Amino acid sequence: PPAFADVSGSPYPCPKGLESIASLIKRSGSDKYKNHRYDHYYERWFREIRCKPKIKVIEIGANQGHSLNAWDTIFTSPGKTVLGLAYGGPAMGVENKVRRGVGVLFGDQSKKRTMEDLIARGPWDIIIDDGSHVPYHMVFSFFSLWKAVVPGGLYVIEDLETNYWLPGRRVYGYKLSHTGIDTDAAHSAVKKVEQLTKALMRFQLGARGLTVMPGDGDICSVEWGHNLVKIRKCTEEEA
């Protein structure tokens, strides 16, 4: 039987009897459960804002539409936006696999034009990068879109394992280069986020000028999980 959600800590009123986020992801058919077990992370990370009015959620990467459909059932508030960024074009058919009301946009996360389009459609409460899995695409997308995350919003990068794959391996048609356990922050999304984690200490160290990217002073926390990381923007009270 489905598990019911614990929404006792939510600042937003939620309907009674909501199915838990983890349970809905498990039933969605998404590899977020089948291959990765991200469900328990999303249960904790999204619980408090699940019922936020007019919440806006975008996922970079849309293939079969399973996770987009899961987000549409998880976030229940009127006026919500759930959008997926898909590669290719309408011939892929993903727009026919998602629930009514879920949007699908076609583009390339490594292109400035696509990022500008996503920024214009924001600001976003949650951005999830489950796209190409190419490390420099992960960094480029985060650097581009961080400005479009609302105060208190979340940016999640999934499937970090590819940062450690041997050069020459392919992922979604891309040939990886400069990857591996010993690569540096110029080529690794993991190492770049580790730099951001260290920059969180700037005020206590008296190093206010320490910075990794524009806007990183708005980062309030970084939380690592198994194969993914969540970056939270400060609320207006925390800024």
C-alpha positions as CSV (number, residue, x, y, z in Angstrom):
1,P,0.0,0.0,0.0
2,P,1.2,3.6,-0.6
3,A,2.8,5.4,2.2
4,F,1.3,8.7,3.4
5,A,3.2,11.9,3.5
6,D,4.3,13.6,6.7
7,V,3.7,17.3,6.0
8,S,3.7,18.4,9.6
9,G,6.7,20.6,9.1
10,S,5.4,22.4,6.0
11,P,4.8,26.1,6.2
12,Y,2.1,25.7,3.6
13,P,-1.2,24.0,4.1
14,C,-1.4,20.5,2.5
15,P,-4.4,18.3,1.8
16,K,-4.9,15.4,4.2
17,G,-4.0,11.9,2.9
18,L,-1.2,12.9,0.5
19,E,0.8,10.0,-0.7
20,S,4.5,10.3,0.2
21,I,7.0,11.7,-2.3
22,A,9.1,8.5,-2.0
23,S,6.0,6.3,-2.7
24,L,5.0,8.3,-5.8
25,I,8.5,8.2,-7.2
26,K,8.6,4.5,-6.6
27,R,5.3,4.0,-8.5
28,S,6.2,6.3,-11.4
29,G,8.5,4.0,-13.3
30,S,11.3,6.5,-13.1
31,D,14.9,5.3,-12.7
32,K,15.1,7.8,-9.8
33,Y,13.8,4.8,-7.8
34,K,14.7,1.8,-9.9
35,N,18.4,2.5,-10.5
36,H,19.3,5.2,-8.0
37,R,17.0,5.2,-5.0
38,Y,16.8,9.0,-5.0
39,D,13.3,8.8,-3.6
40,H,14.3,9.1,0.0
41,Y,16.4,12.2,-0.7
42,Y,13.5,13.9,-2.5
43,E,11.2,12.9,0.4
44,R,13.3,15.0,2.8
45,W,14.4,17.8,0.4
46,F,11.0,18.6,-1.1
47,R,8.7,17.9,1.8
48,E,8.5,21.4,3.2
49,I,7.7,23.2,-0.1
50,R,5.6,20.4,-1.7
51,C,2.4,22.4,-1.2
52,K,3.8,25.9,-1.9
53,P,1.2,27.8,-4.0
54,K,2.2,28.3,-7.6
55,I,5.4,26.3,-7.2
56,K,7.6,26.1,-10.3
57,V,9.7,23.0,-11.0
58,I,11.9,22.3,-14.0
59,E,13.8,19.1,-14.8
60,I,16.6,19.2,-17.3
61,G,16.3,15.9,-19.2
62,A,13.1,14.4,-20.4
63,N,13.0,11.0,-22.0
64,Q,10.1,8.8,-21.2
65,G,8.3,11.4,-19.1
66,H,8.2,9.2,-15.9
67,S,9.8,11.7,-13.6
68,L,7.9,14.6,-15.0
69,N,4.7,12.8,-14.3
70,A,5.9,12.1,-10.8
71,W,6.6,15.8,-10.1
72,D,3.1,16.6,-11.4
73,T,1.5,14.2,-8.9
74,I,3.8,15.2,-6.1
75,F,3.3,19.0,-6.3
76,T,-0.4,19.6,-5.9
77,S,-0.8,23.4,-5.5
78,P,-3.1,25.3,-8.0
79,G,-1.1,27.3,-10.5
80,K,1.9,25.1,-10.4
81,T,4.4,24.8,-13.3
82,V,6.1,21.5,-14.1
83,L,8.4,21.8,-17.2
84,G,10.9,19.4,-18.7
85,L,13.8,20.2,-21.0
86,A,14.2,17.5,-23.7
87,Y,16.8,16.9,-26.3
88,G,16.0,16.4,-29.9
89,G,12.6,17.5,-31.1
90,P,8.9,16.5,-31.2
91,A,9.8,13.3,-33.1
92,M,11.1,12.0,-29.8
93,G,7.4,11.8,-28.6
94,V,8.0,12.7,-25.0
95,E,5.4,15.4,-25.1
96,N,2.8,12.7,-25.7
97,K,3.9,10.7,-22.7
98,V,3.4,13.3,-20.0
99,R,0.3,14.3,-18.1
100,R,-1.9,17.1,-19.2
101,G,-0.5,20.4,-17.9
102,V,3.1,19.2,-17.9
103,G,5.2,21.3,-20.3
104,V,8.0,20.0,-22.5
105,L,10.6,22.3,-24.0
106,F,13.2,21.1,-26.6
107,G,16.8,22.4,-26.3
108,D,20.4,21.8,-25.4
109,Q,21.6,22.4,-21.9
110,S,25.1,23.3,-23.2
111,K,23.8,26.2,-25.2
112,K,23.5,29.7,-23.9
113,R,20.3,30.3,-25.9
114,T,18.5,27.4,-24.1
115,M,19.7,28.6,-20.7
116,E,18.4,32.1,-21.5
117,D,15.0,30.6,-22.4
118,L,14.8,28.8,-19.1
119,I,15.8,31.9,-17.2
120,A,13.1,33.9,-18.9
121,R,10.5,31.2,-17.9
122,G,11.5,31.4,-14.3
123,P,12.2,32.1,-11.5
124,W,12.2,28.5,-10.3
125,D,11.6,26.9,-6.9
126,I,13.3,23.7,-7.9
127,I,15.7,22.9,-10.8
128,I,16.8,19.3,-11.3
129,D,19.6,18.4,-13.7
130,D,19.1,14.9,-15.0
131,G,20.2,15.9,-18.5
132,S,23.2,14.9,-20.6
133,H,25.3,13.8,-17.5
134,V,28.3,15.5,-19.1
135,P,30.3,17.2,-16.3
136,Y,30.9,20.5,-18.1
137,H,27.2,20.7,-19.0
138,M,26.4,20.3,-15.4
139,V,28.6,23.2,-14.4
140,F,27.5,25.4,-17.3
141,S,23.8,24.8,-16.5
142,F,24.3,25.5,-12.8
143,F,26.3,28.7,-13.4
144,S,23.7,29.9,-15.9
145,L,20.6,29.1,-14.0
146,W,21.5,29.8,-10.4
147,K,20.3,33.4,-10.8
148,A,16.9,32.0,-11.8
149,V,16.4,30.1,-8.5
150,V,14.1,31.8,-6.0
151,P,15.2,32.6,-2.4
152,G,15.0,29.4,-0.5
153,G,14.9,27.4,-3.7
154,L,16.8,24.2,-4.6
155,Y,19.1,23.1,-7.4
156,V,19.8,19.4,-7.6
157,I,22.4,17.7,-9.9
158,E,21.9,14.0,-10.4
159,D,24.0,11.2,-11.6
160,L,27.4,12.6,-10.6
161,E,29.0,9.2,-11.3
162,T,30.0,10.3,-14.8
163,N,32.5,12.7,-13.4
164,Y,34.5,9.7,-12.4
165,W,34.2,7.6,-15.6
166,L,37.3,7.0,-17.7
167,P,37.8,9.4,-20.6
168,G,36.5,8.1,-23.9
169,R,33.3,6.6,-22.5
170,R,30.1,7.8,-24.0
171,V,26.9,9.0,-22.4
172,Y,23.8,10.0,-24.4
173,G,26.0,10.3,-27.5
174,Y,28.7,12.5,-25.9
175,K,32.3,11.3,-25.6
176,L,33.6,12.2,-22.2
177,S,37.0,13.8,-21.8
178,H,39.1,15.0,-18.8
179,T,37.0,12.8,-16.5
180,G,38.2,10.5,-13.8
181,I,38.9,10.5,-10.1
182,D,42.0,12.7,-10.4
183,T,40.5,15.4,-12.6
184,D,40.4,19.0,-11.4
185,A,37.6,21.5,-10.9
186,A,38.0,22.9,-14.4
187,H,36.6,19.6,-15.7
188,S,34.6,18.1,-12.8
189,A,31.2,19.2,-11.6
190,V,31.9,17.4,-8.3
191,K,35.1,19.3,-7.7
192,K,33.5,22.5,-8.7
193,V,30.7,22.0,-6.1
194,E,33.3,21.1,-3.6
195,Q,34.8,24.5,-4.2
196,L,31.4,26.1,-3.5
197,T,31.2,24.1,-0.3
198,K,34.5,25.6,0.9
199,A,33.3,29.1,-0.1
200,L,30.5,28.7,2.5
201,M,33.2,29.4,5.1
202,R,34.3,32.7,3.7
203,F,32.6,34.9,6.3
204,Q,33.9,32.9,9.3
205,L,37.4,33.0,7.8
206,G,37.3,36.7,7.1
207,A,37.7,36.0,3.4
208,R,34.6,37.8,2.1
209,G,36.3,38.1,-1.4
210,L,36.5,34.3,-1.8
211,T,34.2,33.4,-4.7
212,V,33.8,30.6,-7.2
213,M,31.0,32.0,-9.4
214,P,28.8,35.1,-9.5
215,G,25.9,34.7,-7.0
216,D,27.6,32.1,-4.8
217,G,27.1,34.4,-1.8
218,D,23.5,33.3,-2.0
219,I,24.3,29.7,-1.4
220,C,23.2,28.7,2.2
221,S,23.9,25.0,2.1
222,V,25.2,22.1,0.0
223,E,24.1,18.5,0.8
224,W,25.6,15.5,-0.8
225,G,23.8,12.2,-1.4
226,H,24.6,9.0,-3.1
227,N,25.3,10.2,-6.7
228,L,23.6,13.6,-6.4
229,V,23.9,16.9,-4.7
230,K,21.4,19.6,-3.5
231,I,22.4,23.3,-3.4
232,R,20.0,25.6,-1.5
233,K,19.7,29.3,-2.0
234,C,19.4,31.5,1.1
235,T,16.0,32.8,2.0
236,E,15.6,36.6,2.2
237,E,15.9,36.3,6.0
238,E,19.2,34.3,5.7
239,A,20.8,36.5,3.1
